[in-house]
């Protein structure tokens, strides 16, 4: 394998890793956006923060920690 071929291989591997990382980051951003939109919708309907917390926790149980959910609720309340 000559230098140019090896360089091309490394570049292709790097692009593939970058694409996978970008997809993962996109999924995380979309998940956070969806959770935030749910919180905003419940807040617009004057739902109790404890109810919002439990709903979001059950909807995103495998994806968000309790701290992340509470931080999102606090952020939405601060922006009202």
N, C-alpha and C positions, 0 to 999 in steps of 0.2 A: 504494500500500500504506500503510495507516494504521499508527499506532503500536502499537495492540493486536494487529493481525495480525502485524506484524514481531516483536513480543515473543513471540507464540505460536510463530512459526516458529523463532526462536532457542531457545526452550525445548525444542521437539521435536528440534531438531538436537542440543542438549546431552544430552537423554535417550538418543538413539541412540548417541552417542559413548560415554556412560557405560555403556550396556549392552554395547557391543563391548569396552570396556576390562575390564569385569567378567568377561565370558566368557573373555577371554585370561588374566586373573589366575587364574581358576578352573582353566583347563587347566594352567597352570604348577604350581599347588598340587597338583592331582591327579597330575601327572607326578612331582613330588617325593615325594608320598606313596607312589606305586607303587614307585619306586626304593628308598625307605627300607624298605618292606615286604619287597622282595626281599633286601635286605642283611640284615635281621633274620632272615629264613628261613634264609639261608645260614649266618649266625652261629650259629643254633640247631643246625645240623648240623655245627658245627666246621669249616667250610670255611676255607681259607687266605685271608687278605686279598687276596693277589695274584689268586687265582681269582675272588673276588667282584668285584674291580675290573674285571677283563677281561670278566666276564659282563655287569655293569651297563653298561660302556662299549659293548659290542656291542649291547645291547638298547636303549640310549638314545643312540646315537652322534650323532644329529642334534640332540639336545635338551640334553644336559648336557656341560659341559666336564670335563676331567680333574680340575681343582681342585674343582669342585662334587661330583664323585663321591667323591673322597678325603675331602672335608669330611664328607659323609654317613657314610662308613665310620667316620671318627674319632668322629663324634657318637654313633653306635650303640655303638661300643666304650666310650666314656666313660659311657654310660648303663647298661652291663651291671653 
